[in-house]
Amino acid sequence: MQFDDERLKLTQLLHALVIDYWHDVDTNWGRNAPDYYTEDAKFIGSAAAYEGREKIRAFYKWREDRGDRTVVHSVINFQAFFDGGPDKAICHWFMMLYAADGKPVLPTHPPIQIAYMTDRLIKTASGWKVTYRKFDPLFEGGTPPTNPVLDNK
């Protein structure tokens, strides 16, 4: 596995971008989360998919409107690689999701989901943007993740 200065810079930059994204989701209801995506981005969750920045925005608005929820998206084992040029990247990482409805302090439990994540990004005039994000769950249990499909059953 090659690890040169350019890949190191890319890894640090995109890892920080992912951390900032999930920090916004965890502490600000994801109000800024849609700005991390391209207009035509695909967000493929474990139970639903959203295509386009406005659909992603609508999901986060729906999520906020549900009411109090405490959530932590923990990002670990992050990798980033250039993908066909200096303006395209692919990232793989694991996400441990802790979540429950209500305000803190809540009882502790194991993560409700551990997922293998795949992101594809492009470098734009306004910085790196996600074009594709996919959750591949490895473990799930306990509290279900927020999802309009699940909540409408």
PAZAFI-34553 format. One line per 3 residues: number of its first residue (from 1); their letters; for each residue x, y, z of N, C-alpha, C. Coordinates in Angstrom, 3 decimals, padded with zeros to 6 digits. Layout:
NUM = a = X Y Z X Y Z X Y Z  ...
***
This chain:
1 = mqf = 000.847 -001.168 000.000 000.000 000.000 000.000 000.894 001.232 000.000  000.741 002.068 -000.997 001.547 003.276 -001.114 000.961 004.392 -000.255  001.844 005.067 000.470 001.405 006.170 001.314 002.384 007.321 001.137
4 = dde = 002.129 008.172 000.167 002.998 009.315 -000.093 002.412 010.576 000.539  003.123 011.691 000.382 002.684 012.950 000.987 001.314 013.391 000.480  001.045 013.199 -000.808 -000.244 013.633 -001.366 -001.395 012.821 -000.787
7 = rlk = -001.194 011.514 -000.644 -002.254 010.693 -000.044 -002.432 011.045 001.431  -001.342 011.312 002.123 -001.436 011.710 003.524 -002.242 013.000 003.659  -001.970 013.994 002.819 -002.720 015.254 002.846 -004.195 015.011 002.542
10 = ltq = -004.467 014.195 001.520 -005.848 013.878 001.152 -006.571 013.197 002.316  -005.916 012.219 002.932 -006.523 011.482 004.039 -006.854 012.428 005.197  -005.927 013.286 005.562 -006.185 014.209 006.669 -007.304 015.181 006.331
13 = llh = -007.289 015.706 005.125 -008.309 016.668 004.714 -009.696 016.036 004.677  -009.821 014.879 004.036 -011.138 014.257 003.901 -011.622 013.657 005.220  -010.717 013.189 006.053 -011.114 012.721 007.381 -011.700 013.890 008.176
16 = alv = -011.043 015.042 008.126 -011.565 016.231 008.813 -012.928 016.622 008.254  -013.108 016.506 006.954 -014.398 016.832 006.336 -015.496 015.907 006.855  -015.222 014.616 006.934 -016.200 013.649 007.440 -016.507 013.922 008.912
19 = idy = -015.485 014.219 009.690 -015.703 014.518 011.111 -016.568 015.768 011.261  -016.274 016.809 010.480 -017.081 018.036 010.550 -018.533 017.770 010.158  -018.727 016.956 009.131 -020.076 016.601 008.685 -020.861 015.950 009.824
22 = whd = -020.311 014.878 010.397 -021.046 014.153 011.435 -021.179 014.971 012.705  -020.229 015.853 012.976 -020.373 016.746 014.125 -021.591 017.646 013.929  -021.783 018.149 012.706 -022.965 018.958 012.410 -024.244 018.137 012.592
25 = vdt = -024.226 016.899 012.111 -025.405 016.035 012.264 -025.696 015.779 013.740  -024.653 015.539 014.529 -024.838 015.176 015.933 -025.177 016.363 016.835  -024.732 017.562 016.480 -024.907 018.710 017.376 -025.773 019.817 016.799
28 = nwg = -026.112 019.736 015.517 -026.847 020.824 014.850 -027.951 020.282 013.937  -028.383 019.058 014.211 -029.462 018.433 013.445 -029.136 018.252 011.963  -027.875 018.385 011.563 -027.521 018.240 010.157 -028.008 019.398 009.303
31 = rna = -028.203 020.540 009.914 -028.700 021.697 009.156 -027.736 022.112 008.046  -026.429 021.890 008.253 -025.432 022.220 007.235 -025.014 021.004 006.417  -025.475 019.829 006.787 -025.046 018.592 006.133 -025.262 018.595 004.620
34 = pdy = -026.378 019.093 004.097 -026.562 019.057 002.643 -025.483 019.813 001.868  -024.857 020.812 002.496 -023.826 021.595 001.822 -022.562 020.790 001.550  -022.424 019.628 002.157 -021.261 018.768 001.940 -021.406 017.924 000.666
37 = yte = -022.587 017.959 000.045 -022.895 017.112 -001.112 -022.982 017.932 -002.402  -022.771 017.251 -003.525 -023.038 017.854 -004.829 -024.554 017.888 -005.035  -024.998 018.674 -005.991 -026.439 018.793 -006.280 -027.077 017.441 -006.587
40 = dak = -026.331 016.542 -007.253 -026.879 015.253 -007.688 -026.384 014.069 -006.858  -025.904 014.330 -005.662 -025.324 013.284 -004.823 -026.323 012.182 -004.494  -025.772 011.012 -004.223 -026.565 009.867 -003.771 -026.148 009.530 -002.342
43 = fig = -027.144 009.411 -001.462 -026.970 009.052 -000.055 -027.736 007.752 000.121  -027.019 006.643 000.241 -027.648 005.329 000.279 -027.523 004.765 001.686  -028.608 004.879 002.445 -028.630 004.376 003.806 -028.971 002.902 003.844
46 = saa = -029.103 002.373 005.050 -029.389 000.947 005.199 -030.837 000.600 004.871  -031.753 001.576 004.936 -033.165 001.287 004.669 -033.794 002.211 003.634  -033.080 003.272 003.238 -033.626 004.212 002.252 -032.477 004.921 001.559
49 = aye = -032.754 005.459 000.387 -031.763 006.219 -000.369 -032.352 007.566 -000.751  -031.481 008.558 -000.842 -031.891 009.912 -001.203 -030.980 010.381 -002.324  -031.592 010.852 -003.401 -030.799 011.327 -004.529 -031.005 012.825 -004.688
52 = gre = -029.894 013.549 -004.636 -029.926 014.989 -004.784 -029.840 015.705 -003.447  -029.172 016.841 -003.464 -028.958 017.631 -002.244 -030.270 018.000 -001.566  -031.303 018.338 -002.349 -032.565 018.758 -001.734 -033.282 017.599 -001.045
55 = kir = -033.165 016.396 -001.578 -033.749 015.223 -000.897 -032.997 014.947 000.406  -031.678 015.137 000.370 -030.880 014.969 001.585 -031.273 016.032 002.609  -031.455 017.264 002.159 -031.899 018.344 003.047 -033.259 018.003 003.665
58 = afy = -034.172 017.491 002.851 -035.506 017.129 003.347 -035.413 016.017 004.391  -034.516 015.058 004.198 -034.341 014.001 005.192 -033.896 014.592 006.527  -032.895 015.453 006.501 -032.409 016.021 007.764 -033.455 016.915 008.422
61 = kwr = -034.242 017.602 007.649 -035.336 018.418 008.206 -036.382 017.506 008.857  -036.746 016.418 008.165 -037.679 015.438 008.723 -037.131 014.886 010.036  -035.841 014.582 010.041 -035.197 014.022 011.225 -035.295 014.994 012.402
64 = edr = -035.033 016.267 012.139 -035.125 017.276 013.203 -036.564 017.435 013.696  -037.513 017.426 012.779 -038.924 017.614 013.136 -039.497 016.474 013.964  -038.840 015.326 013.972 -039.301 014.189 014.777 -039.293 014.494 016.260
67 = gdr = -038.363 015.342 016.698 -038.246 015.661 018.118 -036.895 015.256 018.666  -036.778 015.356 019.974 -035.491 015.143 020.628 -034.886 013.786 020.301  -033.610 013.811 019.949 -032.851 012.594 019.679 -031.399 012.885 020.031
70 = tvv = -030.799 011.974 020.738 -029.384 012.074 021.071 -028.636 011.071 020.205  -027.601 011.556 019.518 -026.922 010.708 018.550 -025.433 011.042 018.490  -024.632 010.000 018.304 -023.191 010.148 018.092 -022.808 009.223 016.940
73 = hsv = -022.271 009.813 015.871 -021.718 009.057 014.744 -020.204 009.057 014.926  -019.640 007.916 015.264 -018.208 007.802 015.512 -017.518 007.238 014.274  -016.540 007.969 013.768 -015.819 007.603 012.547 -014.483 006.986 012.932
76 = inf = -014.222 005.761 012.435 -012.957 005.087 012.760 -012.390 004.409 011.508  -011.098 004.088 011.574 -010.381 003.353 010.522 -010.579 003.983 009.146  -010.323 005.271 009.063 -010.556 006.057 007.851 -009.422 005.866 006.842
79 = qaf = -009.786 005.630 005.579 -008.841 005.556 004.471 -009.328 006.445 003.347  -008.390 007.100 002.649 -008.732 007.907 001.474 -007.708 007.639 000.384  -008.191 007.596 -000.850 -007.347 007.355 -002.015 -007.807 008.270 -003.147
82 = fdg = -006.873 008.716 -003.953 -007.254 009.381 -005.192 -007.905 008.337 -006.089  -008.880 008.761 -006.862 -009.676 007.830 -007.667 -009.738 008.312 -009.116  -008.641 008.118 -009.842 -008.635 008.486 -011.260 -008.194 009.912 -011.529
85 = gpd = -007.590 010.572 -010.584 -007.100 011.927 -010.796 -007.044 012.708 -009.502  -006.433 013.897 -009.534 -006.266 014.686 -008.313 -007.545 015.356 -007.823  -008.626 015.290 -008.613 -009.880 015.932 -008.219 -010.980 014.930 -007.883
88 = kai = -010.607 013.652 -007.748 -011.577 012.622 -007.373 -010.967 011.752 -006.288  -011.813 011.344 -005.340 -011.330 010.521 -004.230 -012.381 009.501 -003.840  -011.904 008.428 -003.239 -012.775 007.430 -002.637 -012.287 007.209 -001.211
91 = chw = -013.227 007.096 -000.295 -012.906 006.884 001.118 -013.683 005.681 001.629  -013.030 004.955 002.506 -013.683 003.856 003.228 -013.402 004.069 004.703  -014.408 003.792 005.518 -014.268 003.945 006.954 -015.402 003.191 007.632
94 = fmm = -015.305 003.067 008.921 -016.349 002.421 009.705 -017.042 003.472 010.552  -018.345 003.335 010.672 -019.120 004.223 011.511 -019.797 003.407 012.608  -019.611 003.859 013.823 -020.329 003.293 014.963 -021.376 004.326 015.343
97 = lya = -022.634 003.925 015.285 -023.750 004.836 015.531 -024.390 004.518 016.877  -024.381 005.514 017.741 -025.059 005.444 019.029 -026.218 006.420 018.952  -027.432 005.991 019.279 -028.573 006.903 019.160 -029.763 006.392 019.958
100 = adg = -030.553 007.369 020.426 -031.820 007.069 021.083 -032.650 008.341 021.089  -033.956 008.180 021.044 -034.836 009.334 021.159 -034.773 009.854 022.587  -034.825 011.184 022.716 -034.814 011.824 024.022 -033.594 012.711 024.202
103 = kpv = -033.607 013.439 025.331 -032.510 014.337 025.681 -031.546 013.624 026.614  -030.272 014.013 026.573 -029.300 013.389 027.487 -029.606 013.783 028.931  -029.271 013.033 029.873 -028.431 011.853 029.836 -029.336 010.633 029.681
106 = lpt = -029.004 009.780 028.710 -029.774 008.568 028.443 -028.980 007.346 028.879  -029.659 006.216 029.097 -028.927 004.988 029.443 -027.982 004.601 028.305  -026.868 004.046 028.671 -025.899 003.623 027.667 -026.243 002.233 027.122
109 = hpp = -025.921 002.033 025.857 -026.145 000.767 025.167 -025.032 000.579 024.143  -024.882 -000.624 023.600 -023.945 -000.792 022.494 -024.401 000.059 021.306  -023.533 000.250 020.319 -023.969 001.013 019.143 -025.174 000.343 018.488
112 = iqi = -026.077 001.170 017.930 -027.254 000.613 017.254 -026.907 000.140 015.857  -025.753 000.611 015.346 -025.307 000.164 014.026 -023.799 000.360 013.923  -023.152 -000.618 013.296 -021.771 -000.468 012.852 -021.809 -000.732 011.362
115 = aym = -021.376 000.266 010.586 -021.472 000.173 009.130 -020.123 000.421 008.484  -019.897 -000.271 007.382 -018.748 -000.009 006.512 -019.210 001.055 005.523  -018.499 002.156 005.475 -018.911 003.310 004.688 -018.041 003.472 003.452
118 = tdr = -018.681 003.862 002.364 -017.972 004.201 001.136 -018.432 005.575 000.698  -017.468 006.464 000.529 -017.731 007.813 000.018 -016.960 008.008 -001.276  -017.591 008.686 -002.208 -016.897 009.176 -003.408 -017.034 010.692 -003.385
121 = lik = -015.947 011.383 -003.683 -015.928 012.836 -003.623 -015.269 013.412 -004.863  -015.637 014.660 -005.166 -014.955 015.413 -006.214 -014.539 016.760 -005.629  -013.440 017.275 -006.158 -012.967 018.590 -005.739 -013.609 019.631 -006.639
124 = tas = -014.326 020.561 -006.031 -015.021 021.617 -006.762 -014.373 022.961 -006.432  -014.859 024.008 -007.048 -014.359 025.359 -006.757 -014.573 025.731 -005.295  -015.561 025.133 -004.646 -015.833 025.432 -003.232 -015.345 024.318 -002.304
127 = gwk = -014.447 023.481 -002.776 -013.865 022.430 -001.941 -014.385 021.047 -002.306  -013.985 020.068 -001.523 -014.391 018.685 -001.759 -015.863 018.506 -001.412  -016.591 017.798 -002.290 -018.021 017.514 -002.087 -018.261 016.017 -002.277
130 = vty = -019.165 015.489 -001.490 -019.549 014.082 -001.585 -020.511 013.916 -002.764  -020.204 012.962 -003.631 -021.106 012.617 -004.737 -021.881 011.334 -004.432  -021.354 010.548 -003.489 -021.923 009.229 -003.212 -021.520 008.832 -001.799
133 = rkf = -022.488 008.445 -000.999 -022.223 007.912 000.346 -023.099 006.682 000.529  -022.461 005.574 000.906 -023.210 004.326 001.081 -022.877 003.681 002.415  -023.932 003.289 003.120 -023.835 002.551 004.369 -023.993 001.059 004.054
136 = dpl = -023.044 000.241 004.462 -023.180 -001.213 004.398 -023.146 -001.723 005.836  -024.328 -001.938 006.441 -024.356 -002.353 007.845 -023.688 -003.703 008.057  -022.899 -003.765 009.112 -022.274 -005.018 009.533 -022.963 -005.569 010.778
139 = feg = -023.389 -004.652 011.647 -024.099 -005.012 012.877 -025.226 -004.013 013.091  -026.366 -004.498 013.547 -027.484 -003.633 013.918 -028.222 -004.267 015.077  -028.872 -003.426 015.852 -029.684 -003.961 016.933 -030.112 -002.881 017.892
142 = gtp = -031.124 -003.201 018.669 -031.617 -002.244 019.649 -032.444 -001.168 018.982  -032.122 000.070 019.239 -032.853 001.213 018.710 -032.693 001.301 017.196  -033.774 001.423 016.441 -033.617 001.559 014.989 -033.078 002.946 014.624
145 = ptn = -032.326 003.029 013.510 -031.887 004.335 013.049 -033.102 005.156 012.572  -032.942 006.470 012.544 -034.046 007.312 012.054 -034.157 007.154 010.553  -035.382 006.923 010.121 -035.620 006.714 008.711 -037.119 006.858 008.461
148 = pvl = -037.505 007.727 007.526 -038.947 007.884 007.269 -039.639 006.592 006.883  -038.949 005.711 006.174 -039.540 004.434 005.770 -039.872 003.607 006.997  -038.942 003.566 007.950 -039.167 002.775 009.169 -040.234 003.410 010.048
151 = dnk = -040.209 004.752 010.166 -041.171 005.426 011.029 -042.597 005.383 010.482  -042.764 005.175 009.182 -044.103 005.167 008.594 -044.704 003.766 008.521  -044.004 002.765 009.038 -044.554 001.405 008.980 -045.654 001.227 009.989
***
